[in-house]
Amino acid sequence: MRNIILSILGVVLIIGAVYIGKNIASSKKKTRPVPEKVIKTVFTDTVKNGKVQIVIPANGSLMSKRRVELYAEVQGVFRTSGKLFKPGQEYRQGETLIRIDASEYYASVQSSKSNLYNSIAAIMPDLRLDFPEIFPKWQSYLNGFDLNKTTPMLPEMTSEKENYFITGRGIISNYYNVKNLEQRLAKYNVRAPFTGILTEALATEGSLIRSGQKLGEYIDPTVYEMEVALSKTYASLLKVGESVELRNIEHTETYQGTVSRVNGSIDPTTQTITAFIEVKNETLKEGMYLEANLNAKEENDVIEISRNLFLDTEQIFVVRDSVLDLIDVKPVYFSDSKVVLRGVPDGTVILSKPVPGAYAGMLVKQYSIKKETSKPDDSKKEAPLEVSKSKKAK
């Protein structure tokens, strides 16, 4: 009997322990909370189509528009002139840059002139007898002939007999031989083609100059050009005469230039087109590096937004009834940070800043400045006063 009672008590204890354990286990189970829908706040802007000036950025170094490389066409010793032949030396138009010793060659030119004079003087008696009508003009030519000056042009021949007679005496060939020598004699003095400055000097006074030797470089420091290479997509946008804003690297100085020339061909290796920007300023120097903004074209009925808002599918996000949606747009021009679009209706609400993880159908809330600047509720300010009063009453 005792064993039966103990067995019944053991079974009851076991059943009770199981029941209590189940109750304890069930009491620890918590219902999983339902996640609240998070609505992101987005920055928006209302579309208003208008005019956008397309600006093409470019950069390059300045080069003088009028630039001359000086070469020697004759041989001789470099003689001193009025100014030192050194970099930075200024010259006026027509002033002698380089003077090469031409004393020996000058003597040969004078000898040829003398031979021409003698050959004309030798035919004067025949002209007096056979061609009395043309004798006065040839006599006048001889009277005006000066060996120390440039040989004057021969009198004009009015008849075939005169032409045959003068040519048969070898006067025409002697004349052009003298003119050829005079042209070469002029090359012993290199004169400044325009007012400018010498930027490079490769010869010194007293040295022997050889034919074909480079002597230096000469530029006009008043007008400069900057060569820029632009993508071929801008070829149809560039126009000669367009105003260009130029800035130095430090962005401390601004200059105004104009597009002077646009190359008619595209570089096949780089697929770029070359444009030349002309600029005038006394502070500019050759070789300066400048940045340019070219006003290529003005587009109508377009908007300009950040490139971060433009998708690869040529779409942008818009907000319709607090829901994101996508619309198709047509890109007109891309810059480093902006894109010009066409095809967005006026009044459309678009994103002004990108939203991470955005997708069509996403619930959003437009950012409002009023919520940030709204005044706090007055009831919240009065609550602490009531507490303090109750404490004093106690």
C-alpha positions in Angstrom: 0.0 0.0 0.0 2.8 2.3 0.9 4.5 1.7 -2.5 1.3 2.4 -4.3 0.9 5.8 -2.5 4.5 6.7 -3.3 4.1 5.8 -6.9 1.0 7.9 -7.2 2.8 10.8 -5.5 5.7 10.5 -7.9 3.5 10.5 -10.9 1.6 13.6 -9.6 4.9 15.4 -9.0 6.2 14.6 -12.5 2.9 15.8 -14.0 3.1 18.9 -11.9 6.7 19.6 -12.8 5.9 19.2 -16.5 2.9 21.5 -16.2 4.9 24.1 -14.3 7.7 23.9 -16.8 5.3 24.5 -19.7 3.8 27.5 -18.0 7.3 29.0 -17.4 8.3 28.4 -21.0 5.2 29.8 -22.4 5.5 32.9 -20.2 8.9 33.8 -21.8 7.6 33.9 -25.3 7.1 37.4 -26.5 5.2 38.5 -29.6 7.4 39.8 -32.3 6.6 43.5 -32.9 5.4 44.5 -36.3 8.0 46.8 -37.9 6.9 50.3 -38.6 7.1 51.6 -42.2 9.9 54.1 -42.5 9.1 56.9 -44.8 12.2 58.7 -46.0 12.3 62.5 -46.2 13.6 63.7 -49.6 14.6 67.1 -51.0 12.6 68.1 -54.0 12.4 70.8 -56.6 9.7 72.0 -59.0 10.6 72.0 -62.7 10.5 75.2 -64.6 12.0 74.9 -68.1 14.0 77.8 -69.5 17.2 78.8 -71.2 20.6 77.2 -70.2 23.9 78.4 -71.5 26.1 75.4 -72.4 29.6 76.1 -71.1 32.5 73.9 -72.2 35.5 73.7 -69.8 39.0 73.6 -71.4 42.6 74.5 -70.5 45.9 75.2 -72.3 49.0 77.4 -72.4 49.4 80.8 -74.0 51.4 81.3 -77.2 52.0 84.6 -79.0 49.8 85.0 -82.1 52.6 86.7 -84.0 55.7 84.5 -83.6 58.8 84.4 -85.8 61.7 81.9 -85.7 64.8 83.7 -86.9 67.1 81.7 -89.3 70.2 82.8 -91.2 70.0 82.5 -95.0 73.6 83.7 -95.6 76.9 83.0 -94.0 79.2 85.5 -92.2 80.4 87.0 -88.9 77.7 88.3 -86.5 78.5 92.1 -86.1 77.2 94.4 -83.3 74.1 96.5 -84.0 72.4 99.2 -81.9 71.1 96.7 -79.2 72.4 93.5 -77.6 71.0 90.4 -79.1 69.7 88.9 -75.8 66.4 87.5 -74.6 64.0 90.1 -73.3 65.4 92.8 -75.7 62.6 94.9 -77.3 62.7 96.1 -80.9 60.6 98.4 -83.0 59.2 97.5 -86.4 62.0 97.8 -89.1 64.8 97.9 -86.5 67.8 95.7 -87.2 67.8 92.5 -85.2 70.9 90.8 -86.6 73.7 92.3 -88.8 76.0 89.9 -90.6 79.2 91.2 -92.1 78.6 91.6 -95.8 81.6 93.7 -96.9 82.9 91.0 -99.3 79.5 90.3 -100.8 78.7 94.0 -101.1 81.7 94.5 -103.3 80.5 91.8 -105.7 77.1 93.4 -105.9 78.7 96.8 -106.7 80.8 95.1 -109.4 77.6 93.7 -111.1 75.9 97.1 -110.9 78.9 98.7 -112.6 78.8 96.1 -115.4 75.1 96.8 -115.9 75.7 100.5 -116.1 78.6 100.0 -118.6 76.5 97.7 -120.8 73.7 100.3 -121.0 76.1 103.1 -121.7 77.7 101.1 -124.5 74.5 101.0 -126.5 73.6 104.6 -126.1 75.3 105.7 -129.4 73.4 103.0 -131.4 70.2 104.1 -129.8 70.8 107.7 -130.8 71.3 106.7 -134.5 68.8 103.7 -134.9 66.1 104.5 -132.3 66.1 108.3 -131.7 62.5 108.0 -130.3 63.5 105.9 -127.4 66.9 107.4 -126.7 65.6 110.1 -124.2 64.1 107.5 -121.8 67.3 105.4 -121.7 69.4 108.5 -121.3 67.1 109.5 -118.3 67.6 106.0 -116.8 71.4 106.4 -116.9 71.3 109.8 -115.4 69.2 108.4 -112.4 71.4 105.3 -112.0 73.2 105.5 -108.5 75.6 102.7 -107.5 74.9 103.4 -103.8 71.2 102.9 -104.2 68.9 100.0 -105.3 69.0 99.4 -109.0 66.0 101.2 -110.6 63.6 99.3 -112.9 64.4 99.3 -116.6 62.4 101.5 -118.8 59.3 99.9 -120.4 59.9 98.6 -123.9 57.2 99.8 -126.4 58.2 97.9 -129.5 59.5 94.6 -130.6 62.6 96.1 -132.3 63.5 97.8 -129.0 63.0 94.6 -127.1 65.1 92.6 -129.5 67.9 95.2 -129.5 68.0 95.5 -125.7 67.8 91.8 -125.1 70.4 91.0 -127.7 72.9 93.2 -125.8 72.4 91.1 -122.6 71.0 94.0 -120.6 67.9 92.2 -119.4 69.9 89.2 -118.0 72.5 91.6 -116.4 69.6 93.5 -114.8 68.0 90.5 -113.2 71.4 89.2 -112.1 72.0 92.4 -110.2 68.5 92.3 -108.7 69.1 88.8 -107.5 72.4 89.9 -105.8 70.6 92.8 -104.2 67.9 90.5 -102.7 70.6 88.3 -101.2 72.5 91.3 -99.9 69.4 92.4 -98.0 69.4 89.1 -96.1 72.7 90.1 -94.3 70.5 92.4 -92.2 67.6 90.8 -90.4 65.0 93.4 -89.4 62.1 93.2 -87.0 58.9 92.5 -88.9 56.8 94.1 -86.1 57.3 95.7 -82.7 58.0 93.0 -80.3 60.4 91.3 -77.9 63.2 88.7 -78.4 62.4 85.5 -76.4 65.3 83.3 -77.4 68.9 84.1 -78.6 71.0 81.3 -80.0 73.9 83.4 -81.4 76.4 85.8 -79.9 78.1 88.8 -81.4 81.4 87.9 -83.1 80.4 84.3 -83.8 80.3 82.8 -87.3 76.8 82.4 -88.6 76.2 79.6 -91.1 73.4 79.4 -93.6 70.3 77.6 -92.2 71.4 78.2 -88.6 68.6 79.1 -86.1 69.3 82.4 -84.4 66.4 82.8 -82.0 62.7 83.5 -81.6 60.8 86.8 -81.8 57.2 87.5 -80.6 54.6 90.1 -80.4 53.8 90.4 -76.6 50.4 92.2 -77.1 48.2 89.4 -78.5 48.2 85.8 -77.4 46.4 82.7 -78.4 45.5 79.6 -76.4 45.1 76.3 -78.2 42.5 73.9 -76.6 41.5 70.4 -77.6 37.8 69.6 -77.2 35.8 66.5 -77.8 34.3 66.0 -81.3 30.8 66.2 -79.8 31.3 69.9 -79.4 32.4 70.5 -83.0 28.9 71.8 -84.0 28.6 74.0 -80.9 31.8 76.1 -81.3 31.4 79.4 -83.1 34.0 81.9 -84.1 33.7 85.2 -82.2 32.1 83.6 -79.1 33.2 85.3 -75.8 35.4 83.2 -73.5 36.2 83.7 -69.8 39.8 82.8 -68.9 41.2 82.3 -65.4 44.6 81.5 -64.1 45.3 78.4 -62.1 45.0 80.2 -58.7 41.6 81.7 -59.8 42.8 85.1 -58.8 42.8 86.8 -62.2 40.1 86.8 -64.9 40.6 87.6 -68.6 38.2 88.0 -71.5 39.0 86.3 -74.8 37.3 85.3 -78.0 37.3 82.2 -80.2 39.4 83.3 -83.2 39.7 80.0 -85.1 38.3 76.5 -85.1 40.1 73.7 -86.9 38.2 72.2 -89.7 39.4 68.6 -89.1 39.2 66.2 -86.2 42.3 64.5 -84.9 41.9 60.8 -85.8 44.0 59.5 -82.9 42.3 61.5 -80.0 39.0 62.3 -81.7 39.3 65.9 -80.6 38.9 69.2 -82.4 41.3 72.2 -81.9 40.0 75.7 -81.1 42.1 78.8 -80.7 41.2 81.5 -78.2 42.6 85.0 -78.6 43.3 87.2 -75.6 44.9 90.6 -75.0 46.3 91.7 -71.7 49.5 93.4 -70.6 50.0 91.1 -67.6 49.9 87.9 -69.7 53.1 86.1 -70.7 53.8 83.4 -73.2 53.6 79.9 -71.6 51.1 80.9 -68.9 48.6 78.1 -68.2 45.0 79.2 -68.2 41.6 77.6 -67.8 38.7 78.6 -70.2 35.0 78.3 -70.1 33.6 78.4 -73.7 30.0 79.5 -74.2 29.1 77.0 -76.9 25.4 77.2 -77.3 22.2 78.3 -75.6 19.5 75.7 -75.3 15.8 76.5 -74.8 13.1 74.6 -72.9 15.6 72.6 -70.8 16.6 72.2 -67.2 20.0 71.6 -65.6 20.4 69.0 -62.7 23.1 67.1 -61.0 24.5 64.1 -62.8 23.9 62.1 -59.7 20.2 62.3 -60.3 20.4 61.1 -63.9 20.1 57.3 -64.3 21.9 55.1 -66.8 18.5 54.3 -68.3 18.0 58.0 -69.2 15.4 58.4 -66.5 15.0 60.6 -63.4 12.9 60.2 -60.2 9.8 62.3 -59.7 7.5 62.5 -56.8 3.7 61.8 -57.3 1.4 61.8 -54.3 4.3 61.0 -51.9 5.5 58.1 -54.1 8.6 57.9 -56.3 8.2 57.3 -60.0 10.4 57.3 -63.0 10.0 59.3 -66.2 12.0 59.2 -69.5 14.1 62.3 -70.3 16.4 63.3 -73.2 19.9 64.4 -72.3 21.3 67.4 -74.3 24.7 68.0 -72.7 26.9 66.5 -70.0 29.5 68.4 -68.0 31.6 67.2 -65.1 28.9 67.6 -62.5 25.7 68.7 -64.4 23.5 67.4 -67.1 21.1 69.4 -69.3 17.8 67.6 -69.9 14.8 68.1 -72.2 11.4 66.6 -72.0 10.5 67.3 -68.3 7.1 69.0 -68.1 6.8 72.2 -66.2 5.5 71.8 -62.6 6.9 68.3 -62.2 8.3 67.7 -58.7 11.7 66.0 -59.0 14.4 65.1 -56.5 17.0 67.7 -55.9 19.3 65.4 -54.0 19.9 61.6 -54.6 18.2 59.1 -52.3 20.2 55.9 -51.4 18.2 52.8 -52.4 15.5 54.7 -54.2 13.1 52.7 -56.4 9.8 53.3 -58.2 6.9 53.0 -55.8 8.9 54.0 -52.7 7.0 56.1 -50.1 8.6 59.4 -49.4 7.9 62.6 -47.6 9.0 66.0 -49.0 11.3 68.0 -46.8 9.7 71.2 -45.5 11.5 74.1 -43.9 8.4 75.1 -42.0 8.7 72.0 -39.8 12.2 72.9 -38.8 11.4 76.6 -38.0 8.0 76.0 -36.3 7.8 77.3 -32.7 7.5 74.8 -29.8 4.1 74.2 -28.2 3.3 76.6 -25.4 1.7 73.8 -23.3 5.0 72.0 -23.1 6.6 75.2 -21.6 4.0 75.5 -18.9 4.2 71.9 -17.6 7.4 72.4 -15.6 5.8 75.5 -13.9 2.9 73.4 -12.6 5.2 70.8 -11.1 7.1 73.5 -9.3 3.9 74.9 -7.8 2.8 71.5 -6.5 6.1 71.1 -4.8 5.7 74.5 -3.0 2.2 73.5 -1.9 3.6 70.4 -0.2 
